Amino acid sequence: MSFFKKLKESIASKAEAVTNVFKEGLTKTRTAFVEAVEELITRRKKIDEDFYEELEEILIGADVGVNTVMTLIDDLRAEVKKRKIEDAAELQPVLSEKLVELLKGDDHAELTMAPPGETTVILFVGVNGVGKTTTIGKLAHRFKSEGKSVLLAAGDTFRAGAIEQLEVWGQRVGVEVIRQASGSDPAAVMFDAVQAAKQRNVDVLLCDTAGRLQNKTNLMEELNKIFRVIKREMPNAPHEVLMVLDATTGQNALSQARLFGEKSGVTGLVLTKLDGTAKGGIVVAIRNELNLPVKLVGLGEGMNDLQTFDSVQFVHALFAGLIKREEEEQESAQG
């Protein structure tokens, strides 16, 4: 069975709506990346040094990341030797296979939740403008749709309008926001929020934090203080520390993740605005270079466009055109 067929079958049991969200959300990346690979394969029938060099450029252009690209090309060379592949067209499924392997790693995309009867606390970190508040709003909507009770904590007390922005989402989703005045101590807001969550026996508490990078030392101290307050009041929390990154910033998102990841106990990543970039390869770079699981991806503007990351869905969406073509070729061969 061909790799593309296996790929299609592995998502057959998954909701068609989710598959479509991935397909639509990755249109720009698919057009830029897969079409460039196809063009290269059509133009260069033979796998030689020039072929590898051009493929390397395409992958780097899709923001797969230099280190990851080097690893990928080495793997492809080894595979070509092992399988004695000479025709460039035979390399496409191998490339897809390698991408799935790179993305999977020991990936645990599902969010870690507290046992029933306890509050799940999720802390969100990341620089301003990456879509943190929107992510919190959409996740609140998802939990509420699942019948869970949700509370939001407005811990970004520094940025003008951040509290109001979270409150707008709270109203939209029908969830209460625990807040203090602008300029208050974020750790005090977290204390209030944790107390409220305990008193009301809330299922999920989603906590926003400030995203200033101008003074990194202060920011990290602030985050540590928030962390300590939550841990003191709820020893098993936070259950997740999610770093939100804007996929459209490409390699810049990777450096942000490195800056935060070292010190803030990040457990997973959220990649927003993946639908707005042709450089969706950044998912591969981040997953491979930081060894942090991508937990959620933003694939559009809608309330339901925040999806649990699924490496098979991701690669299937990228190579959707090739899968369709392979099916059509098989049908015409049978016909």
N, C-alpha and C positions, 0 to 999 in steps of 0.2 A: 504493500500500500504506500502511495506517495506521501511525503511529509505534509504537503498542503491538505491532502484528503484527511490525514490523521488530525491535523490542526482543526479542520472544519468539524470533524466528528467529536473532538474533545470539547467543543463549545455547544454541541447540539442540544445538550440537556439544559443549557443556560437560557435565561429569559431572552427572547428575541429583542425586547425593548432595550435591554442593557447592551446587547450586541450592536444595535443600531446607534445608541448613544456613543459608543466607542468609535464606530465607523464614521459617523458624522463629525465627531469631535476631532478626529485625526486626519481629516481631509487634507489640510494644508501640508502636514508632514508627509502624508502618503504621496501627494502630488510631487513635492520637492525631492523626496528621498527615493522612493521606489521607482518613480519614472526615470530618475537619473541612473539608477542601477540598471534598469531595463535597457535604456538607451546605450549604456556602456556595453552590455552583454550582446546587444544586436550589432553594434559597431565592431567590437573586438571579439571575434569568434574564439580566439585562442587565449589560454590563460598563461601570460608571461609576466615579466617584471613590470612592463608598462601598464598592463591590466591591473596588477595589484596597486600600483602607484595611484592610478585614477580612482580605484575603489576607495583607497585610503582618503583621498581628497573629498570624495562624496560623503563618506562617513564623518569626517571632521566637520564638513560643511553643515551636516545635520545635527551638529553639537553632541555627537556621541562621546567626544572627549579623547584627547590624544592618547593617554595611557590605555584607555579601553580599546581604542582603535588598533593600537599595536598588538594587544593581546588577541583581539579578534582576527587580525590578519595572520598572525602566527598560527592560530588554531585552524584557519582556513587553509593555509599552506600545508599543514600536517594532514588535514583531511583530504585534500586534493591528491597528495602523495599516496596516502593509505588506500583511497578508493580508486586510484589511477584515473582521475577525472581529467579529460583533455578539453572537452567542449565547455565554453563559458556558460552556456544556458543551464548546464547541470549544477551550476554553483548556487543558483537562487534558493532552492530548498535548503541547501546546506547552510547558507547565510541566515535564513529564517530560524533554522534549528538552533544555531549558535546564539542568536539573539534571545530566544526563549530561555536557553540555559543561563545566559548572563543575567537576565531579568529575574529568573526564579531564585537562584541562590538558595538560601534557606529561608525564603520569604514567608513572613506571617502577616498577610495583608489585613486579616480581620482585626478589628480593634479589641484590645484587652478590656474586658468588662468585669465589674465587681460581682461577687456571688449574689444571687437573688436576695432581696431584702436589704442590701447595702447600696450606698451611693457610689456610682462610677464618677470619678473626677478626671476630666481631661483638660490639660493646660496647653494653651496655644502660644507659641513664640514665633518671632520672625520680624523682619524690618517693616517699617511703614510702607503701605501701598501695595503689598503683595496679595491682598485679598483675604486677610485674616478674619475680619468681621463678617464678611460675606460667607466665608467657610463655616464660621460658627453658626450663623443664621440658618444656612442650608442643612447643617448637621442637626440642629435643634428641630428643624422641620421633619427630618428623617426619623429621629427618635420619637417625636410626637406621633407621627404616622404609624409607628410600631406600637403605639399605646403606652409609651413611657412618659412619666412626668419629668419635666426638664426645667432647670433654673440656669440663668446666665449671670456671670460675674463681670462687671465692667472694670477690669483691672488696669486698663490703659487710661490713667488719669492725667497724663501729661499732654497728649495731643488734643488740641482744640477740636471739638466735635466728635471725638471718638466715642464718648459715652452716649451722646445723642444718636449716633449712627447705630450703636448696638441696641438702643431702645427702639429705634424704628424697626429693626429686625425682630425684636421681642414682640412688638405689637403685631407685625405682619404674621408671625408664626403663632402668636397667642401664648407667649411664655414670659414670665416675670424676669426683670433684670434687677440684680442687687447692685446698687451704686452708691457713691458718695459724691461730694462736690468735686469739680475739676481741681486738680492740684493736690488732692488727698493722697495719703500713703496707700499705695496699691496693696500692700500686705494687710492693711486694716480692712480693705474692701474684701479681700479673700477670707479673712477671719469671719466677717459678717456673713459672707456667702456660704461658707462651710457650716456655720451655726444654723442658718436658715434651712440648708439642705438636710441637716440632721433632724431638726425639729419637725420638718414637714415630711420626712422620710421620702425625699425626692430620689428618683431613679438615676438621673444624670445631671451633673453640674459641669457646665462648659465655661472655662475661664479665659478671658481675654487678657493680654499683657501689653506693655508698651513696646514699641519697636524702634527705639532710638539707637543708632549705631555711632552717633557723633562722639559719645563718651562711653566707650564699650565697657570700661571698668565699672562705672556706676550701674550700667544696665545689667551686667552679670551679677553684681551685688544685690540689685533689686530682685532679680529672678531667684537667686539663692534664698533671699529672705522670704519671698512668696512660697517657695518650695518648703522651707522649714515650717512656716505657719500651717500650711496644709497638712504636712506630715505630723505635726504635733497634735492637731485636732483629729486627724484621721490617719492612723499609722500606716495603712495600706495604700494610701493615695499619695500623689496622683497616679492613676492607673496608666495614663499615657501622657507623654509630653510631645506634642506634635509640632514640628517646625513647618511653617507655611512658606512655600517658595513660589515665585512667579515664573512659570516655565518660559515666558517670552523673553526673560533676561538671560537665558542660556547659561553660559559659563559663569556669569556673575552670580547666578543662583547657587552654583556649585561652591563658589568661594564663601557665600553667605552661610551655606550649610556647614562648611568647615569651621568658620568663625564661631557659630553658635554651638555646633555639635560637640566641640571639645569640652565645653564647660557647663552646658545647661542640661545635661542628662537627657538629651533628645532620644525618644524611643522609636519615632517613625516620622515620615515626611508626608506633607500634602502638597501636591503640585497643582497650582491653579492656572487658569487661562491656557490650558494645553491646546484648546481649540483655536487659539489666536496666534499660534506660532507654526512655522514650517520646520522648527528645530526640535521636534518631539524626541529626538535622539538623546536629549538631555536626561530623560528618564533612565536610559541605559547607563549613561556616565555616572549619574548620582548613585544609582543602585550598586554599580560595580565599584566605584572609587571610595564611597563612604561606608559601604557595608551596613547601610541603614535601610530597613524596608520602606518602600513607598506604600502608604496605607490608603490614601485617598487621592483621586484626581478630579480636577474641575474640567468638564468637557463642554461647557456652554453656560448660558446666562440663566437658564431655568432652575426652579427649585429642586428638580430631580436630577440635575446634571452633575451633582457631586457623587462620584461613584467609588465603590471599593475598588482598589487597583487589582487588576487581574492580568498577569503577564501573557497568558494565552490569548485572552481577548485583545490585548494591546497589539500583539504581533499579527493576529488574525485580521484585525482592522487595517493594519499597515499593508498587508499583502492580499486584501480582499479581491482586488482586480485580477491578480494572478490565479487565485483559487477559482474564480468564476471562469477565467479563460481555460484553465485546465479541464473544468467540468464540460465546457462547450466542446473542446477538442475531443474529449472522450465520447460525448454524445454523437458528434458527427462521425467518429471512427466506427461507432456501433451501428449508426444509421446507414 
